[in-house]
């Protein structure tokens, strides 16, 4: 009986391990160069990413303007995430921000504000 319990525990741990590996295979990370300039931009972009399907976590480094996004590749892709950044009012790599969204940004979040 004791051996059966031990075998059951080992089998359960093995299955859990395989499940975790399957999830990690679909997890990808993308780094997106943005036009963000301040901490308010950081809040805006990270909040926007939180609403995107498949995003597990995101973080903007304001100094480098790099947004790092970890996502499930079964639910979204890097192009969709860049589009979400654009629709938040920010440039994403070589894709310019949506003009309409950019105009809605606070003055401190506009590209010109970071040029000083």
Sine and cosine of phi, psi and omega as CSV:
sin_phi,cos_phi,sin_psi,cos_psi,sin_omega,cos_omega
0.00,0.00,-0.66,0.75,0.00,-1.00
-0.90,0.44,-0.63,0.78,0.01,-1.00
-0.91,0.41,-0.61,0.79,0.01,-1.00
-0.90,0.43,-0.66,0.75,0.04,-1.00
-0.90,0.44,-0.69,0.73,0.01,-1.00
-0.88,0.47,-0.68,0.73,0.01,-1.00
-0.90,0.44,-0.65,0.76,0.02,-1.00
-0.90,0.44,-0.66,0.75,0.03,-1.00
-0.90,0.44,-0.71,0.71,0.01,-1.00
-0.89,0.46,-0.68,0.73,0.02,-1.00
-0.89,0.45,-0.68,0.73,0.01,-1.00
-0.89,0.46,-0.72,0.70,0.01,-1.00
-0.89,0.45,-0.62,0.79,0.03,-1.00
-0.90,0.44,-0.70,0.71,0.01,-1.00
-0.90,0.43,-0.64,0.77,0.04,-1.00
-0.89,0.45,-0.67,0.74,0.02,-1.00
-0.88,0.48,-0.69,0.72,0.03,-1.00
-0.90,0.44,-0.63,0.78,0.02,-1.00
-0.89,0.45,-0.66,0.75,0.02,-1.00
-0.91,0.41,-0.65,0.76,0.02,-1.00
-0.91,0.42,-0.61,0.79,0.00,-1.00
-0.90,0.43,-0.62,0.78,0.02,-1.00
-0.92,0.39,-0.65,0.76,-0.03,-1.00
-0.93,0.38,-0.49,0.87,0.00,-1.00
-0.89,0.45,-0.51,0.86,-0.03,-1.00
-1.00,-0.04,-0.08,1.00,-0.02,-1.00
-1.00,0.06,0.81,-0.59,0.02,-1.00
-0.78,-0.62,0.33,-0.94,0.04,-1.00
-0.81,-0.59,0.69,-0.72,0.07,-1.00
-0.79,-0.61,0.62,-0.79,0.08,-1.00
-0.93,-0.37,0.83,-0.56,-0.07,-1.00
-0.88,-0.48,0.82,-0.57,0.07,-1.00
-0.98,0.20,0.83,-0.55,-0.07,-1.00
-0.91,-0.41,0.05,-1.00,0.09,-1.00
-0.97,-0.23,0.32,0.95,-0.01,-1.00
-0.90,0.44,0.56,-0.83,-0.06,-1.00
-0.78,-0.63,-0.22,0.98,-0.10,-0.99
-0.52,-0.85,0.04,-1.00,0.00,-1.00
-0.91,0.41,-0.48,0.88,0.05,-1.00
-0.91,0.41,-0.62,0.79,0.07,-1.00
-0.88,0.48,-0.68,0.74,0.01,-1.00
-0.84,0.55,-0.75,0.66,0.00,-1.00
-0.88,0.48,-0.71,0.70,-0.02,-1.00
-0.88,0.47,-0.75,0.66,-0.04,-1.00
-0.93,0.37,-0.69,0.72,-0.01,-1.00
-0.91,0.42,-0.59,0.81,0.06,-1.00
-0.92,0.39,-0.69,0.73,0.02,-1.00
-0.87,0.49,-0.66,0.75,0.00,-1.00
-0.92,0.40,-0.55,0.84,0.00,-1.00
-0.89,0.45,-0.45,0.90,0.00,-1.00
-1.00,0.06,-0.17,0.99,-0.02,-1.00
-0.99,0.16,0.75,-0.67,0.01,-1.00
-0.87,0.50,0.75,-0.66,0.07,-1.00
1.00,-0.02,-0.19,0.98,-0.01,-1.00
-0.98,0.21,0.79,-0.61,0.01,-1.00
-1.00,-0.07,-0.64,0.77,0.07,-1.00
-0.29,-0.96,0.38,-0.93,0.04,-1.00
-0.52,-0.85,0.44,-0.90,0.01,-1.00
-0.45,-0.90,0.76,-0.65,0.05,-1.00
-0.97,-0.24,0.80,-0.60,0.16,-0.99
-1.00,-0.03,0.96,-0.27,-0.11,-0.99
-0.88,0.48,-0.64,0.77,-0.04,-1.00
-0.89,0.46,-0.71,0.71,-0.02,-1.00
-1.00,0.00,-0.22,0.98,-0.04,-1.00
0.91,0.42,0.38,0.93,-0.02,-1.00
-0.99,-0.13,0.83,-0.56,0.08,-1.00
-0.99,-0.15,0.86,-0.50,0.03,-1.00
-0.97,-0.23,0.82,-0.57,-0.05,-1.00
-0.81,-0.58,0.79,-0.62,0.11,-0.99
-0.97,-0.22,0.79,-0.61,-0.10,-1.00
-0.58,-0.81,0.29,-0.96,0.05,-1.00
-1.00,0.00,0.90,-0.43,-0.08,-1.00
-0.93,0.36,-0.19,0.98,0.08,-1.00
-0.98,0.19,-0.30,0.95,-0.10,-0.99
-0.93,-0.36,-0.38,0.92,0.00,-1.00
-0.39,-0.92,-0.02,-1.00,0.04,-1.00
-0.56,-0.83,0.11,-0.99,-0.07,-1.00
-0.88,0.48,-0.62,0.79,0.00,-1.00
-0.90,0.44,-0.64,0.76,0.05,-1.00
-0.89,0.45,-0.61,0.79,0.00,-1.00
-0.94,0.35,-0.64,0.77,0.07,-1.00
-0.88,0.47,-0.66,0.75,0.02,-1.00
-0.88,0.48,-0.66,0.75,0.03,-1.00
-0.89,0.45,-0.61,0.79,0.06,-1.00
-0.90,0.44,-0.72,0.69,0.02,-1.00
-0.85,0.52,-0.68,0.73,-0.03,-1.00
-0.96,0.29,-0.16,0.99,0.10,-1.00
-1.00,-0.01,-0.12,0.99,0.05,-1.00
0.96,-0.28,0.16,0.99,-0.07,-1.00
-0.86,-0.50,0.50,-0.87,0.13,-0.99
-0.93,0.37,0.50,-0.87,0.05,-1.00
-0.73,-0.69,0.95,-0.31,-0.11,-0.99
0.81,0.58,-0.88,-0.48,-0.05,-1.00
-0.99,-0.13,0.15,0.99,0.00,-1.00
-0.98,-0.17,0.84,-0.54,-0.04,-1.00
-0.95,0.30,0.42,-0.91,0.02,-1.00
-0.89,0.45,0.46,-0.89,0.15,-0.99
-0.88,0.47,0.80,-0.60,-0.05,-1.00
-0.86,0.52,-0.68,0.73,-0.01,-1.00
-0.88,0.47,-0.71,0.71,0.00,-1.00
-0.93,0.37,-0.63,0.77,0.01,-1.00
-0.87,0.50,-0.67,0.74,-0.01,-1.00
-0.90,0.44,-0.44,0.90,0.00,-1.00
-0.99,0.15,-0.21,0.98,0.00,-1.00
-0.92,0.39,0.49,-0.87,0.13,-0.99
-0.90,0.45,0.43,-0.90,-0.04,-1.00
-0.84,0.55,-0.59,0.81,-0.03,-1.00
-0.93,0.38,-0.29,0.96,-0.05,-1.00
-0.99,-0.13,-0.04,1.00,-0.02,-1.00
-0.99,0.14,0.50,-0.87,-0.09,-1.00
-0.79,0.62,-0.63,0.78,-0.03,-1.00
-0.89,0.46,-0.49,0.87,-0.02,-1.00
-0.91,0.41,-0.52,0.85,-0.01,-1.00
-1.00,0.09,-0.11,0.99,-0.06,-1.00
-0.98,0.18,-0.19,0.98,-0.07,-1.00
-0.97,0.24,0.00,0.00,0.00,0.00
